[in-house]
Amino acid sequence: MNKSITVGNLIQSRNCNLLTSHSVRQDIELLLSQVLHCDKTYLYTHWDQLLNKKQMKQFQSLFNLRKIGIPMAYILEKQEFYGYDFFVKSGVFIPRPETETLVSSVLSHWNHQEELNIIDFGCGSGCIGLSLLAFFPKARLISVDINTEALQVSKINAKNRGMTDRVIFLNKNVSDLDKEALFISTPVDLIVANPPYIAFNDNRVEKNVVSFEPPEALFSGEQGMYHIHSWLKVASYLLRPGGMYFFEVGVGQDVSSLRCTVNKMRKKAMFKDLLGHFRVIQYQKCYG
Ligand SMILES: C[S@@+](CC[C@H](N)C(=O)[O-])C[C@H]1O[C@@H](n2cnc3c(N)ncnc32)[C@H](O)[C@@H]1O
């Protein structure tokens, strides 16, 4: 790229050889906003602004990362989820818009003033549990993940939102959890999870996802069901009677085998995402 380049030149550039993504223009706008510390409106009202050498160099190096397929969320170190920019970094699963369905499903079932004890299985960046805490001011959260980097990121997000004193972070395998491991004396009202649910041999997964996101966040046995089964069992002995477990599943995932997994848990409802796919399942722990 030559030296005298404006905001408008960059946004309109089509022959940068850069671009494989469908959302190139959007990506350029986001990268430029990052470099110029501004929002999109600023870009469109400063179309003729020249980038100085330092800004151009910074833009180019961010763009080079994008060119090799690194997800925008890792480049920008943030991903918007339920109205908030969560910090993310390489090594940690990027929050997805469809997971907002899980948060909405929970919110449609609980009174915001209740003093809930919540566990987030496989918390990743913390996007599900921390979004819920924002709506439940009296709730407390235990965030569990097997990935230490994810827990660190989740801690940063809790700190950024001023929620640290309401969250306990546990670096554990969910399948090994029991009440003792969680140091819980009070009953658990609500468990949420977006477990890994992709089958090992599923070749529909986008190449960039497999290349850049942590495999332990994605894959779950031959049918993509290992974690779904195992975590439902764990939920069944951590929840209080009447307590709820909400978890995400893949588009068209065959969950019929869950019918006979746990007799202490009853399926209550399923929720669709904005595209009309069933993505969230709600179970309730039986009374007595
Ligand atoms: C699909 S990601 C979801 C992350 C986050 N909840 C979200 O929705 O963006 C699954 C998460 O589960 C974690 N995980 C995978 N296996 C686990 C296990 N056995 N115990 C605890 N966490 C696990 C991964 O590290 C990853 O952070």
The ligand as an SDF file (V2000), in Angstrom:
LIG
                    3D

 27 29  0  0  0  0  0  0  0  0999 V2000
  -17.9840  -24.2650   23.6640 C   0  0  0  0  0  0  0  0  0  0  0  0
  -16.9080  -23.5990   24.8440 S   0  0  0  0  0  0  0  0  0  0  0  0
  -18.0320  -22.4880   25.6990 C   0  0  0  0  0  0  0  0  0  0  0  0
  -17.3460  -21.3540   26.4090 C   0  0  0  0  0  0  0  0  0  0  0  0
  -18.3270  -20.3100   26.9570 C   0  0  0  0  0  0  0  0  0  0  0  0
  -19.2100  -20.8830   27.9200 N   0  0  0  0  0  0  0  0  0  0  0  0
  -19.1310  -19.7260   25.8090 C   0  0  0  0  0  0  0  0  0  0  0  0
  -20.3100  -20.0400   25.6580 O   0  0  0  0  0  0  0  0  0  0  0  0
  -18.5530  -18.9370   25.0410 O   0  0  0  0  0  0  0  0  0  0  0  0
  -16.7290  -24.9400   25.9870 C   0  0  0  0  0  0  0  0  0  0  0  0
  -15.8580  -24.6190   27.2010 C   0  0  0  0  0  0  0  0  0  0  0  0
  -15.8290  -25.7840   28.0270 O   0  0  0  0  0  0  0  0  0  0  0  0
  -14.5050  -25.9840   28.5000 C   0  0  0  0  0  0  0  0  0  0  0  0
  -14.3510  -27.4190   28.7670 N   0  0  0  0  0  0  0  0  0  0  0  0
  -14.2130  -28.4330   27.8760 C   0  0  0  0  0  0  0  0  0  0  0  0
  -14.1680  -29.6120   28.5090 N   0  0  0  0  0  0  0  0  0  0  0  0
  -14.2730  -29.3370   29.8380 C   0  0  0  0  0  0  0  0  0  0  0  0
  -14.3100  -30.1420   31.0140 C   0  0  0  0  0  0  0  0  0  0  0  0
  -14.2330  -31.4680   30.9290 N   0  0  0  0  0  0  0  0  0  0  0  0
  -14.4630  -29.5330   32.1980 N   0  0  0  0  0  0  0  0  0  0  0  0
  -14.5250  -28.1860   32.2800 C   0  0  0  0  0  0  0  0  0  0  0  0
  -14.5070  -27.3770   31.2160 N   0  0  0  0  0  0  0  0  0  0  0  0
  -14.3870  -27.9260   30.0070 C   0  0  0  0  0  0  0  0  0  0  0  0
  -13.6140  -25.4700   27.3910 C   0  0  0  0  0  0  0  0  0  0  0  0
  -12.3350  -25.1490   27.8780 O   0  0  0  0  0  0  0  0  0  0  0  0
  -14.4250  -24.2670   26.8860 C   0  0  0  0  0  0  0  0  0  0  0  0
  -14.0540  -23.0980   27.5720 O   0  0  0  0  0  0  0  0  0  0  0  0
  1  2  1  0
  2  3  1  0
  2 10  1  0
  3  4  1  0
  4  5  1  0
  5  6  1  0
  5  7  1  0
  7  8  2  0
  7  9  1  0
 10 11  1  0
 11 12  1  0
 11 26  1  0
 12 13  1  0
 13 14  1  0
 13 24  1  0
 14 15  1  0
 14 23  1  0
 15 16  2  0
 16 17  1  0
 17 18  1  0
 17 23  2  0
 18 19  1  0
 18 20  2  0
 20 21  1  0
 21 22  2  0
 22 23  1  0
 24 25  1  0
 24 26  1  0
 26 27  1  0
M  CHG  2   2   1   9  -1
M  END
$$$$
